[in-house]
Amino acid sequence: MTVTIVGAQLGDEGKGGIVDVYGDAADIVVRYQGGDNAGHTVVHEGDEYKLSLVPSGAVRGKVGILGNGCVVNPETLFNELSGLRERGLDPDVRVARRAHVIMPYHRALDGIEEKAKSESDDEIGTTGRGIGPTYEDKAGRRGIRVGDLLAPDVLRDRLERVVPEKRAIVEDVFGVPVEDLDNPDALDVDAMYDHARTYGERLAGQTVNAGQFIADARSEGKRVMFEGAQGTIIDIDHGNYPFVTSSNPTAGGAAVGSGTSPGVVGQGEVLGIIKGYLTRVGSGPMPTELGGVEGDTPGYGEQGSGENEEIATYIREEGGEYGTVTGRPRRVAWLDMPMLRHSARVNGFTGLAINHIDVLAGLDEVKVGHSYTLDGEETMTMPATTEEWSRCEANLRSFDGWATFDSAAVAEDGYEAIPDNARAYLEYVSEELDTPIYCVGVGPGREETVVAEDVW
């Protein structure tokens, strides 16, 4: 059996925590897209683990796989594995030979390109970790794959073709002297060859043909969990383009990015992860936004100037809404139902996990963007273009707030122990999406989750 974990919003929904909740029964956890731009936090036995590349299940001793849909920075991978070992864990992470490698020149280009875009107010708000340029090379058929690191002749040939191209882009297109880069060796063929070969030697014992590995495991009756990074609304195809990531966090990406068939994913559970409110890091429309972030929110002025800044600040501080990877403050908004209807349709959710209900506790009133008004017409789902989405005005629906509560006690006592007003809020979401609630996060720890349904 398989379970696919998908972010239903803009990322930061608490996917790692849900993998942790249901991970005990899984044998294998597969990351199927993204790279080390995917910050996720797992709390296990009172300890907090902040990861960006290693699959969340590794904290619980599960076999982790970075699938062919991922882009892998070997330095990040080995640093995270070493950090886990220093804390007494023994992570078992395999890497797909078809996965693409983030090279130092990708990171250099990411920073240069984003700086150039910022000068014309076209920046996307990337993490600067080379994710987009690596996927560009993948699509352009000039990428370096993990399997190439194990084949010196192939690796040398690919680098001799691609590195001069990158040097020309840096010098001739962007006008940046190579010697002015933080890492000039990023555009030196010999240096990149030595760099890649070193990591290839370290990776040799943990690379796999991911699709076959997963198929063999399933034939032995093992349970497989597919873990998506980011969220549906920054999916390269189904998100608010161009303010998107470079891969497919949606459920379809689980098949493509792991080497399994769509039927395998579709026959299992697809769990949509929702934060009880909405956040995002970076630019792009956000119709239900409460208070902005300087440099990210379009048209936003000096920090603290938003109309509902007090509520936004309360939620941001209570929820610790700062990027796991970047540390940037996240933009904060009410829950956006047109967004979630779009996500439910695209992914085919069989169940919902709704997190951070405790963060909203203490507010007198909680609102939801029930629909949009676009050019004078009410619409119940996101429009297809970002330009249209930016013109949408949210039609808000109000719910009575709920008092703070003992998260551990509520989790122990079960769903009926959740405050009545919070349950009314949850059930509204479930009814609107025509999808049952499988679990509710009432605190940051695994033991602070109300489990209503076992996905296995």
C-alpha positions as CSV (number, residue, x, y, z in Angstrom):
1,M,0.0,0.0,0.0
2,T,1.1,3.6,-0.5
3,V,0.3,6.9,1.1
4,T,1.1,10.2,-0.6
5,I,1.6,13.4,1.4
6,V,0.9,16.5,-0.5
7,G,0.9,20.2,0.6
8,A,-2.4,21.7,-0.3
9,Q,-1.3,25.4,-0.1
10,L,1.9,27.3,-0.7
11,G,4.2,25.1,1.3
12,D,4.9,25.2,5.1
13,E,1.8,23.2,5.9
14,G,3.5,20.9,8.3
15,K,4.0,17.9,6.0
16,G,7.0,16.6,7.8
17,G,5.0,16.4,11.0
18,I,2.3,14.3,9.3
19,V,5.0,12.0,7.8
20,D,6.2,11.6,11.4
21,V,2.6,10.9,12.7
22,Y,1.9,8.1,10.2
23,G,5.5,7.1,9.6
24,D,5.7,4.4,12.2
25,A,3.8,2.0,9.9
26,A,5.7,2.9,6.8
27,D,8.8,0.9,5.7
28,I,10.1,3.4,3.1
29,V,9.6,7.2,2.7
30,V,10.3,8.6,-0.7
31,R,10.9,12.3,-1.5
32,Y,9.7,12.7,-5.0
33,Q,10.6,16.3,-6.0
34,G,12.4,19.4,-4.9
35,G,15.8,19.8,-3.3
36,D,17.3,21.5,-0.3
37,N,14.9,24.4,-0.7
38,A,12.3,22.3,1.1
39,G,12.6,23.1,4.8
40,H,10.6,20.8,7.1
41,T,10.7,20.4,10.9
42,V,10.0,17.2,12.7
43,V,9.6,16.9,16.5
44,H,10.4,13.4,17.7
45,E,10.5,12.3,21.4
46,G,10.8,16.0,22.4
47,D,13.7,16.7,20.0
48,E,13.3,19.1,17.0
49,Y,15.0,18.2,13.7
50,K,15.2,20.8,10.9
51,L,15.8,19.1,7.6
52,S,15.8,20.4,4.0
53,L,16.7,17.4,1.9
54,V,16.7,14.2,3.9
55,P,13.2,12.6,3.9
56,S,11.4,13.1,7.2
57,G,11.0,9.4,7.8
58,A,14.8,9.1,8.4
59,V,14.3,10.5,11.9
60,R,12.1,7.5,12.7
61,G,14.6,5.0,11.3
62,K,12.8,4.4,8.0
63,V,14.5,3.8,4.7
64,G,14.5,7.1,2.9
65,I,14.8,7.6,-0.9
66,L,15.5,10.7,-2.8
67,G,13.7,9.9,-6.0
68,N,14.5,10.8,-9.6
69,G,12.3,13.9,-9.4
70,C,14.6,15.4,-6.8
71,V,17.6,17.6,-7.4
72,V,20.3,16.7,-5.0
73,N,23.0,18.9,-3.4
74,P,25.5,16.2,-2.2
75,E,27.0,18.7,0.3
76,T,23.7,19.3,2.0
77,L,22.8,15.6,2.0
78,F,26.0,14.6,3.8
79,N,25.9,17.5,6.2
80,E,22.3,16.6,7.2
81,L,23.2,12.9,7.5
82,S,26.2,13.7,9.7
83,G,24.1,16.0,11.9
84,L,21.6,13.2,12.5
85,R,24.4,10.7,13.3
86,E,25.8,13.2,15.8
87,R,22.5,13.2,17.5
88,G,22.5,9.4,17.9
89,L,20.4,8.4,14.8
90,D,21.4,6.0,12.1
91,P,19.7,7.4,8.9
92,D,19.4,5.1,5.9
93,V,19.0,7.3,2.8
94,R,19.3,6.0,-0.8
95,V,19.6,8.3,-3.8
96,A,18.1,7.7,-7.2
97,R,20.7,7.4,-10.0
98,R,18.3,9.3,-12.2
99,A,18.1,12.3,-9.8
100,H,19.9,15.4,-11.0
101,V,22.8,17.0,-9.1
102,I,22.9,20.6,-8.0
103,M,26.4,21.8,-9.0
104,P,28.1,24.9,-7.6
105,Y,27.6,26.8,-10.9
106,H,23.8,26.3,-10.4
107,R,23.9,28.1,-7.1
108,A,26.0,30.9,-8.5
109,L,23.6,31.4,-11.4
110,D,20.6,31.3,-9.1
111,G,22.0,34.3,-7.2
112,I,23.0,36.2,-10.2
113,E,19.6,35.7,-12.0
114,E,17.6,36.6,-8.9
115,K,19.6,39.8,-8.4
116,A,19.0,40.8,-12.0
117,K,15.3,40.2,-11.6
118,S,15.2,42.2,-8.4
119,E,16.4,45.2,-10.3
120,S,13.3,45.2,-12.4
121,D,10.9,44.0,-9.6
122,D,10.5,40.6,-11.2
123,E,12.2,38.5,-8.5
124,I,10.5,35.3,-7.6
125,G,11.9,35.0,-4.1
126,T,13.9,31.9,-4.6
127,T,16.1,30.4,-1.8
128,G,19.2,30.9,-4.0
129,R,20.1,27.2,-3.7
130,G,20.3,26.4,-7.4
131,I,17.1,24.5,-7.6
132,G,15.6,26.4,-10.7
133,P,18.9,26.3,-12.7
134,T,19.3,22.6,-12.1
135,Y,15.8,21.8,-13.3
136,E,16.5,24.1,-16.3
137,D,19.5,22.0,-17.2
138,K,17.4,18.8,-16.7
139,A,14.8,20.0,-19.1
140,G,17.5,21.3,-21.5
141,R,19.2,17.8,-21.5
142,R,22.5,19.2,-20.2
143,G,22.2,18.1,-16.6
144,I,24.5,16.0,-14.4
145,R,22.7,13.0,-12.9
146,V,23.7,11.1,-9.8
147,G,24.6,8.1,-12.0
148,D,27.0,10.3,-13.9
149,L,29.0,10.9,-10.7
150,L,29.9,7.2,-10.8
151,A,31.1,7.3,-14.4
152,P,34.3,9.4,-14.7
153,D,34.4,9.5,-18.5
154,V,30.8,10.5,-18.8
155,L,31.1,13.1,-16.1
156,R,34.1,14.7,-17.7
157,D,32.4,14.8,-21.1
158,R,29.3,16.5,-19.7
159,L,31.2,19.1,-17.7
160,E,33.4,20.0,-20.6
161,R,30.2,20.8,-22.6
162,V,28.2,22.6,-19.9
163,V,30.7,24.6,-17.8
164,P,31.9,26.8,-20.7
165,E,28.2,27.6,-21.5
166,K,27.7,28.7,-17.9
167,R,30.8,30.8,-17.9
168,A,29.6,32.6,-21.1
169,I,26.2,33.3,-19.5
170,V,27.8,34.7,-16.4
171,E,30.3,36.9,-18.2
172,D,28.6,37.8,-21.5
173,V,24.9,37.8,-20.5
174,F,25.0,39.1,-17.0
175,G,28.3,41.0,-17.2
176,V,29.8,39.5,-14.1
177,P,33.5,38.7,-14.0
178,V,34.1,35.1,-12.9
179,E,36.8,36.2,-10.4
180,D,34.2,38.3,-8.6
181,L,32.1,35.3,-7.7
182,D,32.1,34.0,-4.2
183,N,33.3,30.7,-5.7
184,P,35.1,31.2,-9.0
185,D,35.9,27.5,-9.1
186,A,32.2,26.9,-9.9
187,L,33.1,27.8,-13.5
188,D,36.3,25.8,-13.8
189,V,36.0,22.4,-15.5
190,D,38.8,20.7,-13.6
191,A,37.6,22.0,-10.2
192,M,34.0,20.9,-10.9
193,Y,35.2,17.4,-12.0
194,D,37.2,16.9,-8.8
195,H,34.3,18.2,-6.8
196,A,31.8,15.9,-8.4
197,R,34.0,12.8,-8.4
198,T,34.6,13.2,-4.6
199,Y,30.9,13.2,-4.0
200,G,30.4,10.4,-6.5
201,E,32.8,8.2,-4.5
202,R,30.9,9.0,-1.3
203,L,27.5,8.3,-2.9
204,A,28.5,5.0,-4.6
205,G,27.2,2.7,-1.9
206,Q,23.8,4.4,-1.5
207,T,22.6,4.9,-5.0
208,V,19.6,2.9,-6.4
209,N,17.4,2.4,-9.4
210,A,14.6,4.0,-7.5
211,G,11.6,2.7,-9.4
212,Q,12.8,-0.9,-9.3
213,F,13.8,-0.6,-5.6
214,I,10.3,0.6,-4.8
215,A,8.6,-2.0,-6.9
216,D,10.6,-4.8,-5.3
217,A,9.7,-3.4,-1.8
218,R,6.0,-3.4,-2.7
219,S,6.2,-6.9,-4.0
220,E,7.5,-7.9,-0.6
221,G,4.5,-6.3,1.0
222,K,6.3,-3.2,2.3
223,R,4.5,0.0,2.9
224,V,5.7,3.1,0.9
225,M,5.0,6.7,1.8
226,F,5.6,9.4,-0.9
227,E,6.6,12.7,0.6
228,G,6.1,15.9,-1.4
229,A,7.9,19.1,-0.7
230,Q,6.5,22.7,-1.1
231,G,2.8,22.9,-2.0
232,T,0.3,22.6,-4.8
233,I,0.0,26.4,-5.4
234,I,3.7,26.6,-6.3
235,D,3.6,23.6,-8.6
236,I,5.3,24.4,-11.9
237,D,2.1,23.4,-13.8
238,H,-0.8,24.0,-11.4
239,G,0.5,26.8,-9.3
240,N,0.4,30.6,-9.7
241,Y,3.1,30.8,-12.4
242,P,5.7,32.3,-12.5
243,F,5.8,32.5,-8.6
244,V,6.3,28.7,-8.5
245,T,8.9,26.1,-7.7
246,S,10.5,24.2,-10.6
247,S,8.9,20.8,-10.0
248,N,5.6,19.1,-9.3
249,P,4.6,18.8,-5.6
250,T,1.2,17.6,-6.6
251,A,0.1,13.9,-6.4
252,G,0.9,13.2,-10.0
253,G,4.5,14.2,-9.3
254,A,4.7,11.2,-6.8
255,A,4.5,8.8,-9.7
256,V,6.8,10.7,-12.1
257,G,9.3,11.6,-9.5
258,S,9.6,8.1,-7.9
259,G,9.5,5.7,-10.9
260,T,6.1,4.2,-9.9
261,S,3.0,4.2,-12.0
262,P,0.0,6.6,-11.6
263,G,-2.1,3.5,-10.7
264,V,0.1,2.8,-7.7
265,V,-0.3,6.3,-6.4
266,G,-4.0,6.4,-7.2
267,Q,-4.9,3.2,-5.5
268,G,-3.4,4.4,-2.3
269,E,-4.3,7.2,0.0
270,V,-3.6,10.8,-1.0
271,L,-3.5,13.0,2.1
272,G,-3.8,16.7,1.7
273,I,-2.0,18.8,4.3
274,I,-3.5,22.1,5.2
275,K,-2.4,24.7,7.6
276,G,-5.4,26.2,9.5
277,Y,-4.5,29.6,8.1
278,L,-2.3,30.5,5.1
279,T,1.4,31.6,4.8
280,R,3.9,32.0,2.0
281,V,7.5,33.1,1.6
282,G,8.2,35.2,-1.4
283,S,6.2,37.2,-3.9
284,G,2.9,36.6,-5.7
285,P,-0.8,37.3,-5.1
286,M,-2.5,36.3,-1.8
287,P,-6.1,37.5,-1.8
288,T,-6.7,36.7,1.9
289,E,-3.5,38.3,3.2
290,L,-3.7,40.0,6.6
291,G,-0.3,41.7,7.0
292,G,2.5,41.8,4.5
293,V,6.2,41.4,4.5
294,E,8.4,44.1,3.2
295,G,10.1,43.1,-0.1
296,D,7.7,40.2,-0.6
297,T,4.1,41.4,-0.6
298,P,3.3,43.2,-3.8
299,G,2.7,46.9,-3.2
300,Y,3.5,46.6,0.5
301,G,5.1,49.6,2.2
302,E,7.0,49.9,5.4
303,Q,6.9,46.8,7.7
304,G,4.0,47.1,10.1
305,S,1.8,49.2,7.9
306,G,-0.9,46.6,7.0
307,E,-4.5,47.1,7.9
308,N,-4.7,43.8,9.9
309,E,-1.1,43.8,11.0
310,E,-1.9,43.1,14.6
311,I,-3.6,39.8,13.8
312,A,-0.9,38.9,11.3
313,T,1.8,39.5,13.8
314,Y,-0.1,37.4,16.5
315,I,-0.4,34.4,14.1
316,R,3.2,34.8,12.9
317,E,4.6,34.8,16.4
318,E,2.3,32.1,17.8
319,G,3.1,29.8,14.8
320,G,6.8,30.6,14.5
321,E,6.2,31.6,10.9
322,Y,9.7,32.1,9.6
323,G,11.2,30.0,6.8
324,T,13.0,26.9,7.9
325,V,15.6,27.3,5.2
326,T,15.8,31.1,4.8
327,G,14.7,32.4,8.2
328,R,12.5,35.0,6.4
329,P,9.2,36.0,8.0
330,R,6.3,34.4,6.2
331,R,3.4,36.4,4.8
332,V,0.2,35.6,6.8
333,A,-3.4,35.2,5.5
334,W,-6.7,33.7,6.4
335,L,-7.5,30.3,5.0
336,D,-8.3,30.5,1.3
337,M,-11.0,28.1,0.2
338,P,-10.9,28.7,-3.6
339,M,-7.2,27.7,-3.4
340,L,-8.1,24.6,-1.5
341,R,-10.8,23.6,-3.9
342,H,-8.3,23.9,-6.7
343,S,-5.8,21.7,-4.7
344,A,-8.5,19.1,-4.0
345,R,-9.4,18.8,-7.7
346,V,-5.8,18.6,-8.9
347,N,-4.6,16.0,-6.3
348,G,-7.7,13.9,-5.6
349,F,-7.4,14.0,-1.9
350,T,-8.8,11.0,0.0
351,G,-8.2,12.6,3.4
352,L,-7.2,15.8,5.0
353,A,-4.7,16.7,7.8
354,I,-5.3,20.1,9.2
355,N,-2.5,21.6,11.3
356,H,-1.9,24.5,13.6
357,I,-5.4,24.9,15.0
358,D,-3.7,25.8,18.3
359,V,-2.1,28.8,16.7
360,L,-5.5,30.4,16.0
361,A,-6.6,29.8,19.6
362,G,-7.2,33.1,21.5
363,L,-8.5,35.1,18.6
364,D,-12.1,36.4,19.0
365,E,-12.9,35.8,15.4
366,V,-11.4,33.6,12.7
367,K,-12.1,34.3,9.1
368,V,-12.0,32.3,5.9
369,G,-11.9,33.4,2.2
370,H,-15.0,31.5,1.1
371,S,-14.9,32.7,-2.5
372,Y,-13.5,35.4,-4.8
373,T,-15.0,38.3,-6.7
374,L,-13.2,38.6,-10.1
375,D,-14.3,41.3,-12.5
376,G,-17.6,41.6,-10.8
377,E,-18.3,37.8,-10.8
378,E,-18.2,35.4,-7.9
379,T,-15.8,32.4,-8.4
380,M,-15.3,29.5,-6.1
381,T,-11.9,28.4,-7.4
382,M,-8.6,29.9,-8.4
383,P,-8.4,31.4,-11.9
384,A,-5.8,29.9,-14.3
385,T,-3.5,32.9,-14.6
386,T,-1.6,34.8,-11.9
387,E,-2.7,38.1,-13.5
388,E,-6.4,37.2,-12.9
389,W,-5.6,35.9,-9.4
390,S,-4.1,39.2,-8.5
391,R,-7.4,40.9,-9.3
392,C,-9.4,38.6,-7.1
393,E,-11.0,40.0,-3.9
394,A,-11.7,37.6,-1.2
395,N,-15.3,37.2,0.2
396,L,-14.8,36.4,3.8
397,R,-16.8,34.2,6.1
398,S,-16.5,34.6,9.9
399,F,-16.3,31.9,12.6
400,D,-16.4,32.4,16.3
401,G,-12.9,32.0,17.8
402,W,-11.9,29.5,20.5
403,A,-9.9,29.7,23.7
404,T,-6.4,28.3,24.2
405,F,-6.4,24.7,25.3
406,D,-4.1,22.0,26.5
407,S,-2.8,20.4,23.3
408,A,-1.5,17.2,24.8
409,A,-4.8,16.6,26.7
410,V,-6.9,17.2,23.6
411,A,-4.7,14.9,21.5
412,E,-5.0,12.2,24.2
413,D,-8.8,12.6,24.5
414,G,-9.5,12.7,20.7
415,Y,-11.5,14.6,18.2
416,E,-14.4,15.4,20.4
417,A,-12.1,17.2,22.9
418,I,-11.3,19.8,20.3
419,P,-13.1,23.1,21.2
420,D,-16.6,23.3,19.7
421,N,-15.9,26.4,17.6
422,A,-12.7,24.9,16.3
423,R,-14.6,21.7,15.2
424,A,-17.1,23.9,13.4
425,Y,-14.3,25.5,11.5
426,L,-12.7,22.1,10.7
427,E,-16.0,20.6,9.5
428,Y,-16.7,23.6,7.3
429,V,-13.4,22.9,5.5
430,S,-14.1,19.1,5.2
431,E,-17.6,19.8,3.8
432,E,-16.4,22.3,1.3
433,L,-13.8,19.9,0.0
434,D,-16.0,16.9,0.3
435,T,-13.1,15.1,2.0
436,P,-12.9,13.6,5.5
437,I,-10.5,14.8,8.1
438,Y,-7.9,12.1,9.0
439,C,-6.0,14.1,11.6
440,V,-5.7,17.5,13.2
441,G,-2.5,19.1,14.5
442,V,-3.2,20.8,17.8
443,G,0.4,21.4,18.7
444,P,3.9,21.0,17.2
445,G,4.8,17.5,18.5
446,R,3.8,14.2,17.1
447,E,2.0,13.4,20.4
448,E,0.0,16.6,19.9
449,T,-1.9,15.4,16.9
450,V,-5.5,14.1,17.0
451,V,-5.6,11.0,14.7
452,A,-9.2,10.3,13.5
453,E,-8.3,7.9,10.8
454,D,-5.3,5.5,10.2
455,V,-4.2,6.0,6.6
456,W,-2.8,2.5,6.5
